[in-house]
Each structure stands twice: as C-alpha cells, then as structure tokens.
C-alpha cells in the first residue's frame, strides 16, 4: 500500500518538472530570432560594401561600356505626370515627367544573394552615364526638393537603371491657320550630345515608350496620341542616334465659343436693329452702328493678345473680319438709305415706266410721283400708274442711279421741286425692308460655310530633324 502511493507521487512530480522546463525553455526564443536576422543583415551589408568597393576599384567612368566594341544601347521611357502650359505666343510647351534610362555595363556585374542594389545618387559620380540632352529643349531642369530627384539601381547582370524627375520645356512649332479649330503636334527629340551612332544608340522601351499618369488633364487641349520613333540626326560632327515622340494635341473650342464667337454673333445681330429704326432717326441709327463697330473692334484686338504676330490670318481672324464687314455694311446701308431715298424728308421711288423730260431729268409722272399723300403721310402711286406697269425702264433707272452716284446737285434740286407738299414722312425704305431679310440670310449662309470648312479640317505639324 505504501509503495504504490510513493510511486504515484514520483510520477506527478516528474510531469510537473517536465512541464516547467517546457515553459521556461521554449524551442525558439523571439529575441534570439531578431538577433540572428540582424546578424545576417549586417553580414549582407558588409558583403555589398565589399562588392561595391571591388566594382569601383578598377572602374574608369571616362570610358563607355564595351569601349572599342559594339555601340552601347540605351533603352528609355517616359512617365508623364502633368503637361502644360502650352504657349502659342512663345510656341513652347512644358511637362513634368520621370525620364528613365537603362543600359548594360558588364563592369558592374556582381555576385550577391540579392537581385539588385538601390544606391545613393553619389554613386553616379563614379560610374559612366549617357550624355543625353534634348535637341529642342528650352530651359529644362531637375527637381531638387527635398533632395535631387534621381534614382540609381544596379542589377546582378550589370544592367543599370537611371531615373530622374524633370520638368522639360521644349519648342513646339505651330501652324495657326485653323486656330482655334487646330490640331498641333509638339515633338520631343533627345539623343547623345557627344557620342555618335557608332558608339551609342538609343531605343524605346519595348514595354512602352511613353505612359501617362492616371487622370492627366490639359486645360486647353486634348492629348490625342503620342507616337514615337527612332531617328538619326545629322550634324557637322557626325550622325547621332535620337529618339522622337510627338504629342498630338487638339484644342478645346469651349473657351473661344463663349468668349469670342457668341459675343461677335450677338453684336452682328444687334446691328440689325437699325433696320427697324425709322430712317429719320439719323442720330440713333448712326450711334448704334458706330457702337457695334467699336465693340467688335475691341473683340478683334483682344483675340490677338495671346497669339504670335504671324503673317497670315487665322480662322478666328476670318470670323471677326466677317462679322466686322457685316457691321460696317449695316452702317453703309443706312448711308445708302439716307442718301438715295431720303430727299428732304420724303422718299422718291424709282420709276418703272415713262420718258425723260427735255432737260434730261425725269418728269414727275415719269418718276412715279404723280401720287397723292395718304393719311399716314406716306407717298404712294396712283392706281392708274400701278395698272400701267409693264416693266422697269432700264435707261431711266440707270440715269437716276448715275445722278445719285455722282451727287448731281441739279438732279437733287429737280427732285426737291417735284416733291409733295408733305414735309414730314415717316416712311419705311424699301432698302431697309430688303436688308431685314438679306443680311440675316447672308450671315447664316456664310456661317454654315465657315463652320463646315474649318470644322472638317485637321491640320498636323511634323518635326524636321535636320
């Protein structure tokens, strides 16, 4: 009885001590794991430092890779973050982008447990880099806030990735004949400054030459596409490999419709109000005509402030000129009404039948003035004359027109002698009645022609590499 009890106590004590040891001495302690990882990382860093020192020990950054052999191939691509402004006045554009270049330098091959090394930009001073520049650049710069925005990465097989964040300002020769319904093609051309095609070649990245940042919008243009190509630039110092990308842009029309086209159309329509103003209201009609002319002149000058002084008219110029001619014609129409139809305070209609008198001027009956005055003071022909109309007398009409055209005082005096006794006539000129229909119809027809011609045109601009 005593022996089994003793055995049971020993078994319980053994289990307790076994469980206690398991709690106190786990198989793997967290602190020991962190220490081991730190030691491994330190060892890798020492190995990398040793590798870099060995790589640069006998490295000559004055010589390109494969010097004396085949040309070094530089693969490039762009990531455009933003684009603009685009200036027609200076014919230039700017964009913020990441410019990436890749090439292989076998002198930088290394053996390490990692695929690539991201190095400090100071390392750039010790290795060879392509002397890339922008042929049509104007004032480009590298972003340096908070540090110079450069990236250098070296891979085990010797491939080098060199990336920079740049703001590029480049020339964009524009043809503005169709402005503001134009399409422009702004090129970007870059290559080596000193290495000819026998030593250095550029090529676009096969995975994508140019890519755009998501949500990229331009204020004045739509970016249609951006075709790229390889080219060769001929210079006095030799043939150079260059790459070119064209940014094809289509201008937005909304701003110009609101600011120029619609106001010009409304001014022209406003000038037609004078056709409904009585012809005796000379001051009102002249004042309205001069006001519309001056207003349209101001619009025409404002449209040229942001454009270069080109030697040819643009589509916008033609539209403003067309509107200006209509406004001027409205003013001239009143001058014609005032001169040709207003004799004193009455109207003389062109006779349609009859003969001339002996003194070379039409008689009252010949001129159709054998009329009576109506109750409203408007002259009208008698029913007898209206029944005798068989067609206009060409000779008589031509004679009357010539006398008016040369401002014959004798003719005007004869007409004053033949006017009726009514001194104040509130009549409507036949010229005004015709103009009420003729001017709007002509304006609509010219607008249809204008918008069809320029709306269907698509001009493009190509860059000359020579």
SVG drawing of the C-alpha trace seen along z (x, -y; Angstrom):
<svg xmlns="http://www.w3.org/2000/svg" viewBox="-56 -123 98 125">
<polyline fill="none" stroke="black" stroke-width="0.4" points="0.0,0.0 2.8,-2.4 4.8,-1.6 2.1,-2.4 1.4,-5.7 5.1,-6.6 5.3,-5.7 2.2,-7.9 3.8,-10.9 7.0,-10.4 5.2,-10.3 3.3,-13.5 6.5,-15.3 8.2,-14.2 5.3,-15.5 5.3,-18.8 9.1,-19.4 8.8,-18.3 6.1,-20.9 8.0,-23.6 11.1,-23.0 9.0,-23.3 7.6,-26.7 11.0,-28.1 13.0,-26.9 11.0,-27.2 12.3,-25.7 12.8,-29.2 13.1,-32.5 11.9,-35.7 14.9,-37.7 17.3,-35.1 15.5,-35.2 15.8,-39.0 19.5,-38.8 20.0,-36.2 18.3,-38.3 20.3,-41.4 23.5,-39.5 22.5,-38.2 21.6,-41.7 24.9,-43.1 26.8,-40.3 25.0,-41.1 25.7,-44.8 29.4,-44.1 29.4,-41.8 27.6,-44.5 30.1,-47.2 32.9,-44.9 31.3,-44.2 30.9,-47.9 34.5,-48.6 35.7,-45.9 33.5,-47.1 34.8,-50.6 38.4,-49.8 39.4,-49.5 36.4,-51.2 37.1,-54.0 34.0,-56.2 35.6,-58.0 35.0,-55.1 31.7,-53.8 30.7,-50.1 32.2,-47.9 34.6,-50.6 36.1,-49.7 33.4,-47.2 29.7,-47.4 27.7,-50.5 26.2,-50.9 22.4,-50.6 20.4,-52.9 16.7,-52.0 14.5,-54.8 10.9,-55.6 8.8,-58.4 6.1,-58.6 4.3,-61.9 2.9,-63.3 1.5,-66.5 1.6,-68.6 1.3,-72.3 1.2,-75.2 1.3,-75.2 2.1,-78.7 1.1,-79.8 2.8,-83.1 6.3,-81.6 5.5,-78.4 6.6,-76.1 5.2,-73.6 6.3,-72.1 5.7,-68.8 6.6,-67.2 7.9,-63.6 10.0,-60.7 12.8,-60.1 14.2,-56.6 17.3,-55.2 18.7,-51.7 21.9,-50.2 24.2,-47.3 27.7,-47.8 29.4,-44.4 32.0,-46.0 29.2,-46.4 28.2,-42.7 28.4,-41.2 27.6,-38.1 25.3,-38.6 22.2,-37.0 20.0,-40.0 18.8,-40.8 19.5,-44.5 21.1,-47.3 19.4,-50.7 22.3,-53.1 22.8,-56.6 23.0,-59.2 26.6,-60.0 27.4,-56.7 26.5,-58.3 29.7,-60.3 31.8,-57.1 30.1,-55.3 29.6,-56.1 26.3,-57.7 25.0,-58.6 25.3,-62.3 21.6,-62.7 20.2,-66.1 17.0,-67.4 17.6,-68.8 14.5,-71.1 14.7,-71.8 14.3,-75.3 15.2,-75.7 14.5,-72.2 15.5,-71.5 15.9,-68.7 13.7,-68.7 15.9,-69.1 13.4,-69.4 13.9,-67.9 16.9,-66.1 17.9,-65.7 15.1,-63.5 17.3,-60.8 17.3,-57.0 20.2,-54.6 19.7,-50.8 22.3,-48.2 21.3,-44.6 23.5,-41.5 23.8,-41.1 25.3,-44.6 22.1,-46.4 21.9,-50.0 18.6,-51.9 18.9,-55.6 15.7,-57.6 15.2,-61.4 12.2,-63.6 12.4,-66.5 10.4,-69.5 11.0,-69.8 10.3,-72.9 10.6,-72.3 9.9,-74.1 6.7,-73.4 6.4,-75.0 2.8,-75.7 0.8,-76.4 -2.2,-78.5 -4.2,-78.9 -7.0,-76.9 -6.8,-78.5 -8.8,-77.9 -10.0,-74.7 -6.5,-73.4 -4.5,-70.3 -0.9,-70.7 1.9,-68.2 4.5,-69.1 7.7,-67.0 10.3,-66.0 13.6,-64.9 16.6,-63.8 19.9,-61.9 23.6,-61.9 25.5,-65.2 28.9,-63.7 28.6,-60.0 27.9,-59.3 25.7,-56.4 28.8,-54.2 29.3,-54.4 25.8,-55.0 22.4,-54.0 19.0,-54.9 15.9,-52.8 12.5,-53.0 11.5,-50.6 9.6,-47.7 7.1,-47.5 6.0,-51.1 7.8,-54.3 5.5,-56.8 2.9,-56.4 0.6,-58.9 -0.2,-59.5 -3.8,-58.4 -6.2,-61.4 -3.9,-63.6 -5.9,-66.6 -4.9,-69.6 -6.7,-72.9 -6.8,-73.9 -6.1,-70.7 -7.0,-67.0 -4.0,-64.8 -5.0,-62.5 -2.0,-60.2 1.8,-60.3 3.5,-58.2 7.2,-57.6 10.0,-56.6 13.8,-56.1 15.7,-58.6 19.1,-59.7 20.2,-63.3 22.8,-64.6 25.2,-67.2 28.5,-68.6 30.2,-66.5 28.6,-63.2 25.5,-61.1 23.7,-60.8 21.1,-58.4 18.0,-60.2 14.5,-59.3 11.4,-61.4 7.9,-61.4 5.1,-63.7 2.3,-64.8 -0.7,-65.3 -3.0,-67.8 -6.5,-69.0 -7.6,-72.4 -10.7,-72.8 -13.3,-75.1 -15.4,-75.9 -13.4,-78.9 -13.4,-80.6 -17.1,-79.9 -18.0,-81.7 -15.5,-84.5 -15.4,-85.4 -17.8,-83.6 -21.0,-84.1 -20.4,-87.8 -19.4,-88.6 -22.6,-86.9 -24.7,-88.9 -23.1,-92.1 -23.9,-91.5 -27.5,-90.7 -27.7,-93.8 -26.5,-95.9 -29.6,-94.7 -31.9,-96.5 -31.2,-99.7 -33.2,-98.2 -36.3,-98.6 -35.5,-102.1 -37.1,-104.8 -34.8,-106.3 -35.5,-109.8 -33.8,-108.9 -30.4,-109.5 -28.6,-110.0 -30.0,-106.7 -29.0,-104.6 -25.6,-106.2 -24.9,-105.9 -25.9,-102.2 -23.8,-101.5 -20.7,-103.2 -21.1,-101.5 -21.3,-98.0 -18.2,-98.7 -16.1,-99.9 -17.2,-97.0 -16.4,-94.5 -13.0,-96.2 -12.2,-95.7 -13.1,-92.0 -10.8,-91.6 -7.9,-93.2 -8.4,-91.1 -8.2,-87.8 -4.7,-88.6 -3.1,-89.3 -2.1,-85.6 -1.1,-84.8 2.2,-85.4 2.3,-88.1 2.1,-85.7 2.0,-86.8 -1.2,-85.0 -4.8,-85.3 -6.2,-82.6 -9.7,-81.1 -10.6,-83.3 -9.4,-86.4 -11.6,-85.5 -14.6,-85.2 -14.0,-88.5 -13.4,-90.1 -16.7,-88.6 -18.6,-90.0 -16.8,-93.3 -17.9,-93.5 -21.5,-92.9 -21.5,-95.6 -19.8,-98.0 -22.3,-97.1 -25.2,-97.8 -23.8,-101.3 -23.2,-101.8 -26.7,-100.5 -28.1,-103.4 -25.9,-105.8 -27.4,-104.5 -30.9,-104.8 -30.2,-108.3 -28.7,-109.4 -30.6,-107.6 -34.1,-107.5 -34.4,-110.5 -34.9,-113.7 -35.5,-116.4 -37.9,-114.5 -39.6,-112.2 -38.9,-109.2 -38.6,-109.0 -39.3,-105.6 -37.6,-104.6 -39.9,-105.0 -40.9,-101.9 -42.2,-103.4 -42.2,-106.7 -40.0,-109.1 -37.5,-111.7 -38.2,-115.4 -36.4,-117.8 -34.0,-119.0 -32.6,-115.5 -34.4,-114.7 -37.4,-112.6 -40.8,-114.3 -43.0,-113.9 -45.2,-111.4 -42.2,-109.5 -40.7,-109.2 -43.9,-107.8 -44.5,-110.9 -47.9,-111.6 -49.2,-110.4 -51.3,-111.5 -50.5,-111.6 -52.1,-109.1 -53.4,-109.8 -50.2,-108.4 -48.1,-110.8 -46.6,-108.0 -46.4,-108.7 -48.0,-106.1 -48.6,-105.8 -52.0,-106.4 -54.0,-103.3 -53.7,-104.4 -49.9,-104.2 -49.9,-100.9 -52.1,-99.5 -49.8,-100.8 -46.7,-98.9 -45.3,-96.9 -41.7,-96.6 -38.9,-98.9 -37.3,-101.4 -33.6,-100.3 -32.4,-103.6 -34.3,-105.7 -33.2,-103.7 -29.6,-103.8 -29.9,-107.6 -31.3,-108.1 -28.7,-105.9 -25.9,-107.7 -27.2,-111.1 -27.3,-109.8 -23.9,-108.3 -22.2,-111.4 -24.1,-113.5 -25.6,-115.8 -26.9,-118.9 -29.0,-119.8 -30.8,-116.4 -31.4,-116.7 -32.8,-120.2 -35.1,-119.0 -36.3,-116.2 -37.0,-118.7 -39.1,-120.8 -41.2,-117.7 -41.8,-116.5 -45.2,-116.7 -46.4,-119.2 -45.9,-116.8 -42.7,-117.8 -42.5,-115.1 -42.8,-111.5 -42.5,-108.5 -42.0,-106.0 -40.0,-102.8 -37.4,-102.5 -37.6,-99.6 -33.8,-99.1 -34.5,-98.5 -37.2,-96.0 -34.9,-94.0 -32.0,-94.3 -34.1,-92.8 -34.1,-89.5 -31.0,-89.8 -28.5,-90.4 -29.6,-87.5 -29.7,-85.1 -26.2,-86.0 -24.8,-85.8 -26.3,-82.4 -25.0,-81.1 -21.5,-82.4 -21.5,-80.8 -22.5,-77.5 -19.7,-77.7 -17.2,-78.8 -18.0,-76.1 -18.2,-73.4 -14.8,-74.4 -12.8,-74.8 -14.7,-72.1 -13.8,-69.4 -10.1,-70.4 -7.5,-68.6 -4.1,-70.1 -0.9,-68.5 2.6,-69.6 5.7,-67.4 9.1,-67.9 12.1,-68.3 15.1,-66.5 17.7,-68.2"/>
</svg>
